Structures are given as C-alpha cells and as structure tokens.
Amino acid sequence: MSVIDILQSRRAIRNYQSSNIEREKIEYLLHAATLAPNDRMREPWGFYVIQGEKKLQFEELALDYLKERFPTKPNLIESSVRVVKNTPVIIAVTADMVIGDEEASADNEYATCCAIHSMWLAAEELGLGFVWRTRGVGLVRDNRLRQFLSLPDSKKVIGSVFIGYPAEEDAGKIKEKKRTSYSEKTSWLS
C-alpha cells in the first residue's frame, strides 16, 4: 500500500473490540513515532502507555471530568465513559517545553504532533483503530491528567491516543470524506 493510499484510508476509529493489543504492536507504534522529524534532534516526545489497573484509574478521572463538565447531560457522560472503558490502550503523549524559549517549545509541539501522526499511519498498517483525542475524555487540558502522569512543568500534554482493534461494525468501513483540493488551498509564488 502506498503512503497516499494509507493517508486516504486513515480514519478516526472510536469503537473497538475488547481484545488486548499485543505489546509488540504497541512498541511498533512507539518506534514509528520516534521516526518523526524534529528540530535539532531534540526528540521532545514522551509516551505514557495506560493499560490494566492504571486504565481503570484513567476511567475514573474521565468520569469525574465529565460529571463536572456536563452535569446536565447524563447520556453524554454515559456514552463517553463507555468509549473509554472499551478502549484497550490509551497512550498520553507529551512534548518537552523549553523554559524561556517559546520558539523551541513550539517546535517541540509540532514535532510531537508529527510523532502522533506517524503512530496513526503505523496503526493503519497494522489494522488497528486509532483516534487522537485533544479534548473531552482525552483529558488533555485537564490538570487531573497531569497529576495522574506526575508530569513536571516542562512537559505539555499534546494528546491522548485511543487504540484498539476496530469493532466489527467499523472494520473495513471507509466512509468517503470530501476533501478540499490542494489547488484551492495553495498559492504558487514565483
């Protein structure tokens, strides 16, 4: 499969089978992430693989967050917590912040975004479902996740990645997405 084919078939998969993901496949995704481009080879990313007992604790954090954020929406809370519970592996991804150097910190965030995208493409290759969460149950902007991971001030959470084998109803289903042509988004300067 070509890179363009993988890019075109890539989709956010949010529903998973209950089966565990083999450690070798998780390590493959992490290896793919470390191949991402990064300024001055700072390799600014950090990965926190959340499974087992720690995942149960993450579920509690997500539930607390949702109850605070959406106190009048019990159906939303229930459906969101179900997604977390049905996700076999969550990986929180951080970027190193360079205190006193905003430009280097921004470069590190960009590089970490590339690392997450590299993981997504590798997940597609392995037949794994993948979604990069930056809001809601990903807890990216919630201080509870920082505390849960024991993060120092020099680390910024960029995303929480939810990974699993696609649920039967999602397996092989590619909904065609209308994309704007590059020609409408490109200016040629000569």
Disulfide bonds with the S-S distance in Angstrom:
none
